[in-house]
Amino acid sequence: MGGATTGTIEIAGDRDWFAVTLVAGERYQIDLEGAPTSSGTLGDPFLRGLYDATGTLLPGTADDDGGVGLNSRLEYAATVSGTHYISAGAFGDHTGTYKLAVSAISAAPADDYPDTTATSGVVPVGGATTGTIEIAGDRDWFAVTLVAGERYQIDLEGAPTGSGTLGDPFLRGLYDATGTLLPGTADDDGGTDLNSRLEYTAATSGTHYPTWTVVEGLGSVVFRQGADLIEYVGRGLGGGAMA
């Protein structure tokens, strides 16, 4: 850890995999650099993603142009210890040499709410709570009781309306009491500018789980529920108080 290696994208579409051992709870920075920082001849490096020990892509771990210039950078908090695989590539038909570096930057921040039905996030009718997207790819679930036949509006808002620090909120969907995604309930950019909005008529009464994350940036939200309205409102990085 803390070292670097080099490689070559010989032809368009080439991808190189590198094994790296990560520790659960640790936070890492992965840099794939080329010509933009004179670290190789590759004009536009593309970090294609981080894979687990079984070779399965970990969601939200691909990056293009997140580093200096056209270089790629990913910050990732490991959830399990063991071997992972980094996939190095290039955007479009670029070829050339590159440098790949991995460094431990800090312990991962504690997650406030998990993305399962075991979440402690519960929102009472007319109440509010706060939550935080601590790392890229984080998803927070809140339990909410809906009534069959009632229509609800869910707004996930952030920086576009000055409601928080979320650059591009993404409402990942509404889940039923078993944790199954309800078809057609995900939304990105359906609200004002890059905010998300969903209108939903409950088919059954009982517990449901809205889940949210961000496409870009970190931040937090407030979750409000009225008799016929569910609303997410951005609150600011680092959490907030009950509203």
Buried (B, 14 or more C-beta within 10 A) or exposed (E): EEEEBEBBBEEEEEEBEBEBEBBEEBBBBBBBBBBBBEBBBBBBBBBBBBBBEEEEBBEBBBBBBBBEEBBBBBBBBBEEEEEBBBBBBBBEEBBBBBBBBBEBEEEBBEBBBBBEBEBEBEBEEEEBBBBBBBBBBBBBBBBBBBEEEEEBBBBBBBBBBEBBBBBBBBBBBBBBEEEEBBEEBBBBBBBEEBBBBBEBEBEEEEBBBBBBBBBBBBBBBBBBBEEEEBBBBBBBBEBBEEE
